[in-house]
Amino acid sequence: PAEIIEKVQRPPPLCRPAVSADQAPLECIHLMKECWSEQPEKRPTIDQVFDQFKGINKGRKTNIIDSMLRMLEQYSSNLEDLIRERTEELEIEKQKTDKLLTQMLPPSVAEALKMGTPVEPEYFEEVTLYFSDIVGFTTISAMSEPIEVVDLLNDLYTLFDAIIGSHDVYKVETIGDAYMVASGLPKRNGNRHAGEIANMSLDILSSVGTFKMRHMPEVPVRIRIGLHSG
């Protein structure tokens, strides 16, 4: 079997068994060659194979043939189920990838990249930007294990992400303890951008007041916020 698999995997030549006329009925040999066709549309379906075998074996017991064809039908059905299952899994993974892409990039940019079209720079007349960082982050990091720093940032940014979802803003980036948000892009919102960012900032400040670090719950977490509007 290993040798046959090796030949099938690496044509040419195409791996085909040689069956002489005295080894099988000519109809069987002809049917076998039809099933070998390199063009899928020229290959008989399972039902057509079943019907041809019935014709070939008329007048003789067909228990073995029927059993074999039933196995083939079952295999074909199982294969269809497997393909359907894998297709569904692929669609789920595609949705995960799309979701991740839209979290990292504006939806319009992500869509353009998926389509392979160039992304042109765009000018926005007025926006408001938000920046924040953790007060004393260098000291906190020096007193913490690396994984504790990761947990701190992950917990804090998960909290921030939940808050910004209720405001007309777009998270641009997080770098270390810095968190950057914009309003007025990529969707323009007239002159509401300043109010949206200001309200979001107040909500973030309020939530940080009750935030506790897992590994140092007694140490208060304070953030420094800066806004720029224009």
C-alpha positions as CSV (number, residue, x, y, z in Angstrom):
1,P,0.0,0.0,0.0
2,A,2.8,2.5,0.8
3,E,4.3,2.0,-2.7
4,I,0.9,2.6,-4.3
5,I,0.2,5.7,-2.2
6,E,3.7,7.0,-3.2
7,K,2.8,6.5,-6.9
8,V,-0.6,8.1,-6.6
9,Q,0.8,11.1,-4.8
10,R,3.6,11.8,-7.3
11,P,2.4,11.4,-10.9
12,P,3.3,11.2,-13.8
13,P,2.8,8.6,-14.8
14,L,-0.7,8.1,-13.5
15,C,-1.0,5.1,-11.3
16,R,-3.5,2.7,-12.9
17,P,-3.7,-1.1,-12.5
18,A,-3.4,-3.2,-15.6
19,V,-6.4,-5.6,-15.9
20,S,-6.6,-7.9,-18.8
21,A,-9.8,-9.1,-20.5
22,D,-9.5,-12.6,-18.9
23,Q,-9.3,-11.2,-15.4
24,A,-12.7,-9.4,-15.4
25,P,-15.7,-8.8,-17.6
26,L,-15.1,-6.2,-20.3
27,E,-18.0,-4.1,-18.9
28,C,-16.3,-4.0,-15.5
29,I,-13.0,-2.9,-17.1
30,H,-14.8,-0.2,-19.1
31,L,-16.6,1.0,-16.0
32,M,-13.3,1.1,-14.1
33,K,-11.7,3.2,-16.8
34,E,-14.6,5.6,-16.7
35,C,-14.1,6.1,-13.0
36,W,-10.5,7.0,-13.6
37,S,-11.3,10.0,-15.8
38,E,-9.3,13.1,-15.0
39,Q,-12.4,15.2,-15.7
40,P,-14.8,14.8,-12.8
41,E,-17.9,15.4,-15.0
42,K,-17.1,12.4,-17.1
43,R,-16.9,10.0,-14.1
44,P,-20.1,8.0,-13.3
45,T,-22.0,8.8,-10.1
46,I,-22.4,6.2,-7.4
47,D,-26.0,5.6,-8.6
48,Q,-24.8,5.1,-12.2
49,V,-22.1,2.6,-11.0
50,F,-24.8,0.8,-9.0
51,D,-27.1,0.5,-12.0
52,Q,-24.2,-0.7,-14.3
53,F,-23.2,-3.4,-11.9
54,K,-26.8,-4.6,-11.7
55,G,-26.8,-4.9,-15.4
56,I,-23.4,-6.6,-15.5
57,N,-24.4,-9.2,-12.9
58,K,-27.9,-10.0,-14.0
59,G,-28.8,-13.7,-13.7
60,R,-26.1,-14.2,-11.0
61,K,-26.0,-13.7,-7.3
62,T,-25.1,-10.1,-6.5
63,N,-24.9,-10.2,-2.7
64,I,-21.2,-9.4,-2.7
65,I,-21.6,-6.6,-5.3
66,D,-24.6,-5.2,-3.5
67,S,-22.8,-5.3,-0.2
68,M,-19.8,-3.5,-1.7
69,L,-21.9,-0.9,-3.4
70,R,-23.8,-0.3,-0.2
71,M,-20.5,0.3,1.5
72,L,-19.5,2.7,-1.2
73,E,-22.8,4.6,-0.8
74,Q,-22.3,4.7,2.9
75,Y,-18.7,6.0,2.4
76,S,-19.9,8.6,0.0
77,S,-22.6,9.8,2.4
78,N,-20.0,9.9,5.3
79,L,-17.6,11.8,3.0
80,E,-20.4,14.4,2.3
81,D,-21.1,14.8,6.0
82,L,-17.4,15.2,6.7
83,I,-17.0,17.8,3.9
84,R,-20.1,19.7,5.3
85,E,-18.6,19.6,8.8
86,R,-15.2,20.8,7.7
87,T,-16.9,23.6,5.6
88,E,-18.8,24.7,8.7
89,E,-15.5,24.7,10.7
90,L,-13.8,26.7,8.0
91,E,-16.6,29.3,8.0
92,I,-16.3,29.6,11.8
93,E,-12.6,30.1,11.5
94,K,-13.1,32.7,8.8
95,Q,-15.5,34.6,11.0
96,K,-12.9,34.6,13.8
97,T,-10.3,35.9,11.4
98,D,-12.6,38.6,10.1
99,K,-13.5,39.6,13.7
100,L,-9.8,39.8,14.6
101,L,-9.1,41.8,11.5
102,T,-11.8,44.4,12.2
103,Q,-10.6,44.7,15.8
104,M,-7.1,45.6,14.5
105,L,-8.2,47.8,11.5
106,P,-11.2,50.0,10.6
107,P,-13.8,47.8,8.9
108,S,-13.4,49.7,5.5
109,V,-9.7,49.1,5.5
110,A,-10.0,45.5,6.6
111,E,-12.5,44.9,3.8
112,A,-10.3,46.5,1.2
113,L,-7.3,44.4,2.3
114,K,-9.4,41.2,2.0
115,M,-10.5,42.2,-1.5
116,G,-6.8,42.9,-2.4
117,T,-7.6,46.6,-3.3
118,P,-5.2,49.4,-2.4
119,V,-6.1,51.5,0.7
120,E,-6.0,55.2,-0.1
121,P,-5.2,57.7,2.7
122,E,-8.3,59.6,3.8
123,Y,-8.5,63.2,5.3
124,F,-10.8,63.9,8.2
125,E,-11.7,67.5,8.9
126,E,-12.3,67.2,12.6
127,V,-11.7,64.5,15.2
128,T,-11.0,64.1,18.9
129,L,-8.2,61.8,20.2
130,Y,-7.9,60.2,23.6
131,F,-4.7,59.0,25.2
132,S,-4.2,57.4,28.6
133,D,-1.5,55.6,30.5
134,I,-1.1,54.1,34.0
135,V,0.5,56.3,36.6
136,G,3.6,54.7,38.0
137,F,3.5,51.8,35.5
138,T,7.3,51.5,35.5
139,T,7.3,51.0,39.3
140,I,4.4,48.5,39.2
141,S,6.2,46.5,36.5
142,A,9.4,46.4,38.5
143,M,7.4,44.9,41.5
144,S,5.6,42.3,39.3
145,E,6.2,39.1,37.4
146,P,5.9,39.4,33.6
147,I,2.7,37.3,33.6
148,E,1.3,39.6,36.3
149,V,1.9,42.7,34.1
150,V,0.2,40.9,31.2
151,D,-2.8,40.1,33.4
152,L,-3.0,43.7,34.7
153,L,-3.1,45.1,31.1
154,N,-5.4,42.5,29.9
155,D,-7.9,43.1,32.7
156,L,-7.7,46.8,32.4
157,Y,-8.1,46.9,28.6
158,T,-10.9,44.4,28.7
159,L,-12.7,46.8,31.1
160,F,-11.9,49.8,28.8
161,D,-13.1,47.9,25.7
162,A,-16.4,47.1,27.3
163,I,-16.9,50.9,28.1
164,I,-16.0,52.3,24.7
165,G,-18.6,50.0,23.1
166,S,-21.4,52.3,24.3
167,H,-19.8,55.4,22.8
168,D,-19.3,56.5,19.1
169,V,-15.5,56.0,19.2
170,Y,-12.9,53.8,17.6
171,K,-10.0,52.2,19.5
172,V,-6.9,52.9,17.5
173,E,-4.2,51.1,19.4
174,T,-2.7,49.9,22.7
175,I,1.1,50.0,23.2
176,G,2.3,48.9,26.6
177,D,0.2,50.8,29.2
178,A,-0.9,53.4,26.6
179,Y,-4.5,53.3,25.3
180,M,-5.5,55.4,22.2
181,V,-9.1,56.1,21.1
182,A,-10.5,58.4,18.4
183,S,-13.9,59.8,17.6
184,G,-15.0,61.2,14.3
185,L,-13.2,58.5,12.4
186,P,-13.4,56.2,10.5
187,K,-17.1,57.3,10.6
188,R,-17.6,61.0,10.7
189,N,-20.1,62.2,13.3
190,G,-20.3,65.9,12.8
191,N,-19.3,67.9,15.9
192,R,-20.2,65.1,18.4
193,H,-16.7,63.7,18.6
194,A,-15.5,65.9,21.5
195,G,-18.6,65.1,23.6
196,E,-18.3,61.3,22.8
197,I,-14.6,61.2,23.9
198,A,-15.3,63.3,27.0
199,N,-18.2,61.1,28.2
200,M,-16.1,58.0,27.5
201,S,-13.2,59.5,29.5
202,L,-15.5,60.1,32.5
203,D,-16.8,56.5,32.3
204,I,-13.3,55.1,32.2
205,L,-12.2,57.2,35.2
206,S,-15.2,56.1,37.1
207,S,-14.5,52.4,36.4
208,V,-10.8,52.7,37.3
209,G,-11.8,53.9,40.7
210,T,-13.0,50.4,41.6
211,F,-10.4,48.4,39.6
212,K,-8.1,46.1,41.5
213,M,-4.9,44.4,40.3
214,R,-5.1,40.6,40.9
215,H,-1.6,40.4,42.4
216,M,-1.6,43.7,44.3
217,P,-5.2,44.5,45.2
218,E,-4.1,46.9,47.9
219,V,-2.3,49.2,45.4
220,P,-4.7,51.7,43.8
221,V,-4.5,52.0,40.0
222,R,-4.6,55.5,38.7
223,I,-4.6,56.6,35.0
224,R,-3.5,59.8,33.3
225,I,-5.8,61.0,30.5
226,G,-5.0,63.5,27.7
227,L,-7.4,64.7,25.0
228,H,-6.8,66.6,21.8
229,S,-9.6,67.9,19.7
230,G,-9.5,69.8,16.4
